[in-house]
């Protein structure tokens, strides 16, 4: 196994003392500019990298940030959202020469345990927190640890929130990412998403086509965005005079298997829905396959909408109407915010671009026979 180069190796090749190497590589005074440049050139030639554990023990930054996913592992391999999110995060971190420490755990308690361990071991300088919960122990824990964090996917406050609903044409516009209003937390920032406004677009589209029996195949219970989407669905349906017997949500684990099972159940009802809205692309494609198996034409007797657009939505026949958003950009915003806080900026709020609905061949007016 190749031996990692050390400060002693650099000193020997550069013809200087080990203390001079330490001064040069840590940006401290005590060596001339020419000597500093020579030492850094030799270090690069030898492939030297600072020891993150040693730097952490000395009180310096570790050069890494963490991301923990408390999701069923079998749902992650096929869902495009997290792949795109991580690609955006990694794009920003790589440019800043910051590592991403990634871990998948079974539940929120295990996630909190990881944060405590990383903090105690000084493994990360900060963390990116996904899937805000309706009852969430993580913000208080991160505050207590004084571990800088960015929560990805918090709610965007809506005009008239709490009663009156959201007008999709007049909902809160996206704020430029440069706008970083300070938050009260000493360590927690957030990147916010307009789930309610997105659901309003979906309901407006389907209602405008004439659909009056709509089922939302939602994701995991307890996730804040699941609740926001369900609440927005009820609000928008109520504004149009549609009751819970006409428009409702059913919960799943985001997997294709549960998406397909939920589709079978609702399509077997005496008065099945004429439109289905799925909380991710994988479930929407699975639902489309179930409809084909049952001999229910899409969109002739059933319209389908996917929450997140992906290549799957665009290659499925018929192509699926979907909410299009820059998920990688969502990740970039979060990583930029965390790096800004680590560089000394106060915690703040960034707002992601609102998803836009792209109608395709999977939605149409309901058949007169449905």
Helices and strands as residue ranges (DSSP letters): H 7-14, H 18-25, H 33-46, H 52-57, E 64-70, G 73-75, H 80-95, E 99-105, H 108-121, E 126-129, H 138-145, E 148-155, E 188-193, H 195-209, E 214-217, H 224-239, E 247-250, H 256-267, E 275-278, H 281-293, E 303-306, H 311-315, E 321-324, H 327-342, E 349-351, E 356-358
